[in-house]
Amino acid sequence: MSLPLVAIVGRPNVGKSSLFNRILRKRLAVVDPTSGVTRDRHYSLCDWIGRDFRLVDTGGMVPDSIDKMEQAIFEQSDLAIEEADVILLVVDVGTGADTIDITLARKLLKSGRPTILVVNKVDMDSQENDVFEFMKLGLGDPFPISAMVGRGIAEVLDKAVELLPQVPDYVPEEGVIRVALIGRPNVGKSSFINKLMGEERHIVSPIAGTTRDATDSSYQIGDRKYTLVDTAGLRRKYKVKENIEFYTYLRTTRAIDNCDVAVLLIDGAESVTTQDQKILTQIMESRRAAVLAINKWDLVEKDSKTVDKFSLDIKDAIAKYAYLPMIFCSALSGQRVAKVMSFVDKVHAENNKRISTSELNEFLKVAYSKKKPPARKNKHIKFNYVTQSETAPPTFIFFCNHPTLVDKAYLSYLTNQLRAEYGFVGVPIRVKCRKK
């Protein structure tokens, strides 16, 4: 199911991007005292006390502005409000509740969206009484925070998680695999579905951006049923200028969250671009099984070594995800289009594969004997047993005496050993350590 969305909104220069960075514990959004620095939306996967959600930072909202940039920022932030499950309205304790804050509060009350009033820049205890001025906004008790030093952030996140809708466990339609076609604009996603379906189900145009929203098509091969999701092309963030494109970007992100398998189409005439790498990272961060389909292969001049050269170039570009299967196809001619779906079947099966605990413990003995984790803080790390806790994606919990001392390099070693032993082709693996 789609992850819930939490949107951070407010007028310019109240500290929205600082709060975004503080929640994520890393500097993703640019922070500057000049208002209007945040123009494009920033998204990130976030979790708090066991709940996953997407966090979006928006630009400063200035209602009724005659400035074209401020109008565009307001409209995009407005779309974020429409899509959000919980909204954090950020205000500045130093300036008090001004007319823009009042206008935004009325707008949020009218929207009916669950809203948390966050009073930023409360850096000292002596400022806490000043937050009660914001009660007049009608949004309930304000939460005093300091995004700069991290004060009060946990309380805001506790409340946000409390207000998030309960996402039911995903129960897919029996026998139906949900496949999302993802890629840059004009790589052939709609053409691919049309060729597979044998009909002009989706509009195809050389103009990039023809597909504006994620659309579903039912497809069946023998007894196997699929739902094919054609998505809008994902552009670089700085190129997302039209408000409609911002909206389709959000919808495409949710299509990734909802799919069982993502097929990333790459233009064979251009090989792997930086944007392809970013899209692939987004798919993997969403923990989705994936297939790489190198499209427009009919347009590439070939000799006996072309496939090997392309394969090596692509594997070098995405070395981190070398476990993803790759297939060369042409949506125009139909070459290997049907075979892409057999790859989808394979990675879907791998994603739902479960290994017995007894077999995993035999695996652990061998892996541990090959390479033991280095001692840290004068403590030796000993593994007791391992079990698979989940599928889709496969999740393995290794129980040991000092789980917090196991470094990332050894977790990567265990992940690679699991792949070497059990395959998990095209599937992200999660490895966790816990105390016995």
C-alpha atoms as one frame of an Amber mdcrd trajectory, in Angstrom:
protein
   0.000   0.000   0.000   1.082   3.625  -0.468   3.151   5.035   2.341   1.450
   7.923   4.180   2.659  11.416   3.287   3.621  14.120   5.799   3.982  17.621
   4.291   5.864  20.512   5.897   4.260  23.848   4.918   4.420  27.483   5.995
   5.322  30.975   4.852   8.879  31.755   3.707  11.851  31.622   6.085  10.189
  29.981   9.103  12.599  27.029   9.080  10.748  24.353   7.074  13.883  23.032
   5.386  15.768  23.059   8.698  12.996  20.942  10.216  13.086  18.613   7.185
  16.839  18.122   7.613  16.541  17.689  11.390  13.896  14.950  11.080  16.011
  13.080   8.521  19.220  13.705  10.497  21.027  14.721   7.312  21.343  17.856
   5.202  19.231  17.274   2.077  17.376  20.577   1.740  19.264  23.845   1.271
  18.935  26.155   4.284  19.480  29.885   3.800  18.178  33.053   5.529  17.038
  34.328   2.120  13.363  33.535   1.577  12.359  31.497  -1.477  15.430  29.224
  -1.555  13.266  26.080  -1.560  11.487  25.986  -4.910  11.431  22.309  -5.892
   9.934  19.775  -3.526  12.236  17.547  -1.503  11.045  14.024  -0.700  12.525
  11.394   1.519  11.569   8.106   3.090  11.316   8.473   6.862  10.492   6.289
   9.829   9.628   6.951  13.442   8.929   4.366  16.168   8.310   1.674  13.590
   6.106   3.662  11.170   7.348   4.375   7.648   6.152   7.468   5.815   7.249
   9.923   3.148   8.262  13.422   4.217   8.008  16.358   1.792   9.496  19.818
   2.227   7.667  22.616   0.390   8.521  26.172  -0.600   7.362  29.208   1.343
   3.685  29.926   0.668   2.674  33.503  -0.071  -1.082  33.717  -0.812  -2.287
  36.264  -3.392   1.261  37.130  -4.475   1.716  38.769  -7.889   5.240  37.318
  -8.206   5.155  34.432 -10.730   7.699  32.319  -8.841   5.819  32.740  -5.556
   2.588  31.852  -7.355   4.153  28.648  -8.702   5.551  27.724  -5.272   2.159
  28.349  -3.670   0.363  26.157  -6.221   2.855  23.295  -5.817   2.623  23.498
  -2.033  -1.151  23.506  -2.425  -0.928  20.211  -4.334   1.224  18.763  -1.553
  -1.485  19.706   0.957  -4.103  17.928  -1.161  -2.044  14.739  -1.245  -0.816
  14.826   2.384  -2.167  12.635   5.167  -0.705  14.857   7.910   0.454  18.481
   7.626   3.028  20.279   9.761   2.319  24.027   9.652   5.548  25.751  10.695
   5.478  29.277  12.158   8.170  31.542  13.653   8.009  32.376  17.371  10.097
  35.493  16.786   7.686  37.172  14.364   4.436  35.949  15.884   1.298  35.045
  13.951   1.186  37.306  10.906  -1.509  37.629   8.235  -0.001  34.881   6.053
   0.011  32.429   8.995  -3.652  33.244   9.642  -4.550  32.769   5.955  -2.729
  29.420   5.778  -4.334  28.245   9.026  -7.802  28.999   7.652  -6.937  27.159
   4.444  -5.790  24.089   6.380  -8.858  24.122   8.624 -11.032  24.237   5.518
  -9.113  21.330   3.948  -9.956  19.063   6.878  -6.456  17.553   6.810  -4.959
  16.604  10.207  -2.641  19.507  11.002   0.028  19.978  13.660   0.971  23.552
  14.545   4.762  23.708  14.922   6.283  26.871  16.437   9.919  26.985  15.390
  12.965  28.870  16.724  12.029  28.303  20.385  15.686  27.947  21.337  15.346
  28.835  25.041  12.949  27.994  27.895  12.109  31.679  28.288  10.454  31.668
  24.830   8.001  28.856  25.548   5.245  31.145  26.828   5.358  33.064  23.533
   3.958  30.083  21.632   0.481  30.550  23.109  -0.036  33.572  20.865  -0.529
  31.050  18.051  -3.583  29.513  19.739  -5.639  32.087  17.843  -4.898  30.182
  14.617  -7.434  27.587  15.764  -5.213  24.569  15.115  -5.006  23.323  18.689
  -2.063  23.285  21.060   1.157  24.502  19.416   4.318  22.409  19.617   7.391
  24.509  20.527  10.510  23.292  18.715  13.957  24.362  17.635  14.922  22.807
  14.316  18.359  24.302  14.809  19.222  22.362  17.979  16.670  19.535  17.754
  14.469  20.619  20.612  10.892  19.219  20.674  11.236  17.247  17.417  10.406
  13.886  19.019   7.103  15.207  20.393   6.081  16.475  16.944   6.929  13.130
  15.322   5.049  11.224  18.035   1.957  13.287  17.257   2.414  12.945  13.486
   2.651   9.157  13.716  -0.425   9.121  15.958  -2.383  10.973  13.245  -1.144
   8.881  10.315  -3.816   6.650   8.785  -3.457   2.994   9.595  -2.222   1.382
   6.388  -3.668  -2.129   6.173  -1.360  -5.019   5.459  -0.992  -5.284   1.716
  -3.082  -8.202   0.495  -2.556  -8.452  -3.269  -5.317  -9.742  -5.486  -4.730
 -13.470  -5.649  -2.544 -14.416  -8.587  -2.097 -10.826  -9.801   1.350  -9.214
  -9.980   1.355  -5.397  -9.962   4.081  -4.166 -12.339   5.092  -0.488 -12.577
   6.838   0.729 -15.739   9.309   3.380 -14.551  11.818   5.532 -16.397  12.792
   8.887 -17.813  10.429  10.676 -20.216  10.215   9.196 -23.704  12.015   5.903
 -23.032   9.051   3.913 -24.368   6.946   2.990 -21.330   3.586   3.485 -23.074
   4.871   1.813 -26.259   5.994  -1.175 -24.197   2.515  -1.661 -22.705   0.821
  -1.152 -26.081   3.014  -3.813 -27.685   2.400  -6.224 -24.841  -1.357  -5.626
 -24.923  -1.514  -5.771 -28.718  -3.505  -2.543 -28.872  -3.013   1.230 -28.665
  -4.103   1.413 -25.040  -1.853   4.391 -24.198  -1.066   7.548 -26.158   2.417
   7.420 -27.671   4.181  10.596 -28.789   7.792  11.666 -29.385   7.006  14.621
 -27.120   8.362  13.821 -23.656   5.771  14.040 -20.912   2.727  12.825 -22.852
   1.817  10.484 -19.979   0.839  12.706 -17.036  -0.565  10.207 -14.536  -0.156
   6.580 -13.505  -2.671   4.430 -15.377  -3.502   0.729 -14.935  -4.037  -2.008
 -17.517  -4.963  -5.645 -16.878  -2.903  -8.230 -18.744  -2.794 -12.023 -18.711
  -0.413 -14.687 -20.066  -1.866 -18.146 -19.587  -2.936 -18.384 -15.963  -0.677
 -15.531 -14.865  -2.400 -12.171 -14.322  -0.751  -8.769 -14.132  -1.708  -5.158
 -13.524   0.545  -2.962 -15.666   1.018   0.602 -14.411   2.218   3.154 -16.967
   3.785   6.107 -15.148   4.864   9.602 -16.102   8.557  10.006 -16.889  10.643
  11.039 -13.898  12.700  14.138 -14.702  15.494  15.817 -12.830  14.119  17.816
  -9.905  15.231  21.178 -11.314  13.289  20.438 -14.490  10.032  19.851 -12.620
   8.664  23.334 -13.189   5.069  22.790 -14.204   2.706  22.148 -11.325   1.130
  19.248 -13.205   4.568  17.631 -13.434   5.063  17.998  -9.712   1.742  16.226
  -9.229   2.656  13.384 -11.610   6.032  12.999  -9.894   4.228  12.373  -6.632
   1.821   9.932  -8.298   4.713   8.029  -9.907   6.430   7.782  -6.533   3.269
   6.273  -5.088   3.035   3.867  -8.034   6.494   2.595  -7.063   5.347   2.163
  -3.456   2.306   0.176  -4.610   3.935  -2.189  -7.094   5.186  -5.733  -6.590
   7.838  -5.430  -9.310   9.256  -2.306 -10.965  10.502  -2.501 -14.554  13.011
   0.280 -15.141  13.182   1.100 -18.847  16.506   2.517 -20.029  17.096   4.038
 -23.455  19.597   1.724 -25.163  20.726   4.536 -27.445  21.894   6.542 -24.411
  22.906   3.751 -22.015  22.623   4.549 -18.284  22.318   8.233 -17.391  22.674
   9.908 -14.019  18.895  10.264 -13.893  18.466   6.519 -14.496  20.737   5.891
 -11.519  18.678   8.230  -9.334  15.418   6.556 -10.366  16.894   3.145  -9.616
  18.005   4.359  -6.185  14.435   5.553  -5.538  13.070   2.106  -6.472  15.564
   0.365  -4.208  14.891   2.760  -1.302  11.240   1.767  -1.657  12.436  -1.865
  -1.307  10.874  -3.064  -4.530  11.957  -5.988  -6.683  13.119  -4.727 -10.072
  14.051  -5.660 -13.634  16.225  -3.573 -15.970  14.826  -3.455 -19.517  17.157
  -1.871 -22.075  14.650  -0.547 -24.618  15.099   0.696 -28.228  17.649  -2.047
 -28.794  16.622  -2.136 -32.467  18.088   1.355 -32.910  21.553   0.393 -31.655
  24.199  -0.527 -34.205  25.523  -3.931 -33.191  28.312  -6.393 -33.720  29.149
  -9.645 -31.922  30.477  -7.769 -28.886  27.792  -5.091 -28.501  25.703  -6.894
 -25.886  28.728  -7.745 -23.746  30.014  -4.158 -23.930  26.622  -2.677 -23.034
  26.212  -5.143 -20.184  29.596  -4.257 -18.717  28.968  -0.516 -19.079  25.601
  -0.795 -17.367  26.916  -3.018 -14.574  29.731  -0.534 -13.962  27.215   2.319
 -13.766  24.982   0.479 -11.293  27.569  -1.700  -9.539  25.694  -1.327  -6.250
  22.698  -3.092  -7.800  24.482  -5.761  -9.808  21.951  -8.347  -8.599  19.252
  -6.905 -10.890  18.482  -8.958 -14.030  18.930  -7.198 -17.360  17.225  -7.787
 -20.701  17.577  -6.034 -24.057  14.281  -5.376 -25.834  12.420  -3.186 -28.320
   8.916  -1.943 -27.608   8.669  -0.814 -31.245   9.436  -4.182 -32.871   8.264
  -6.345 -29.977  11.659  -8.012 -29.601  11.827  -9.779 -26.189   8.928  -7.709
 -24.793   7.102 -10.852 -23.646  10.336 -12.189 -22.156  10.515  -9.151 -19.879
   7.404 -10.521 -18.186   9.117 -13.877 -17.572  11.831 -11.907 -15.774   9.085
 -10.205 -13.759   7.739 -13.651 -12.765  11.198 -14.740 -11.675  12.001 -11.751
  -9.456   8.476 -11.825  -7.992   9.043 -15.448  -6.964  12.467 -14.550  -5.551
  10.924 -11.674  -3.604   8.459 -14.029  -1.925  10.936 -16.864  -1.325  11.284
 -18.087   2.259  14.248 -20.037   3.648  13.736 -22.329   6.633  15.425 -21.404
   9.923  17.298 -24.714  10.106  18.764 -24.180   6.638  19.701 -20.588   7.489
  21.539 -21.665  10.611  23.628 -24.108   8.590  24.350 -21.211   6.243  25.387
 -19.018   9.202  27.906 -21.606  10.442  29.637 -21.648   7.072  29.530 -17.865
   6.572  30.809 -17.209  10.109  33.628 -19.716   9.725  34.738 -18.077   6.461
  34.885 -14.617   7.951  34.339 -13.493  11.523  33.335  -9.901  12.334  36.183
  -7.780  13.701  36.249  -7.180  17.455  35.183  -3.695  18.472  35.679  -1.913
  21.763  37.613  -4.985  22.946  34.502  -7.138  22.512  34.241 -10.202  20.294
  31.022 -10.578  18.336  29.443 -14.016  18.342  26.397 -14.933  16.259  23.877
 -17.337  17.766  21.303 -17.952  15.040  19.434 -16.375  12.131  15.845 -16.425
  10.936  13.876 -14.946   8.041  11.211 -12.672   9.485   9.567 -11.374   6.301
   9.270 -11.726   2.546   8.805  -9.011  -0.084  11.470  -7.936   0.580  13.254
 -10.888   2.247  14.304  -9.773   5.725  16.795 -11.699   7.866  17.449 -11.172
  11.558  20.839 -12.263  12.888  20.927 -12.690  16.666  24.254 -11.969  18.349
  25.765 -10.825  21.646  26.629  -7.234  20.571  24.322  -6.174  17.698  25.224
  -2.477  17.916  28.898  -3.281  17.272  28.353  -5.097  13.969  29.648  -2.749
  11.263  28.119  -2.115   7.835  30.925  -3.936   6.057  30.064  -7.187   7.818
  26.342  -6.713   7.134  27.250  -6.308   3.454  29.284  -9.508   3.683  26.299
 -11.402   5.105  24.039  -9.955   2.392  26.432 -11.038  -0.357  26.713 -14.509
   1.159  22.915 -14.817   1.216  22.804 -13.880  -2.469  25.584 -16.315  -3.337
  23.754 -19.151  -1.546  20.091 -18.455  -2.310  20.022 -16.132  -5.325  17.393
 -13.460  -4.597  17.881 -12.139  -8.139  16.410  -8.656  -8.592  15.417  -8.366
  -4.954  16.646  -5.993  -2.207  17.598  -7.887   0.956  17.282  -6.454   4.450
  19.680  -7.692   7.130  19.225  -6.762  10.794  21.059  -7.659  13.989  19.417
  -8.121  17.373  20.481  -9.245  20.780  19.742 -12.838  21.625
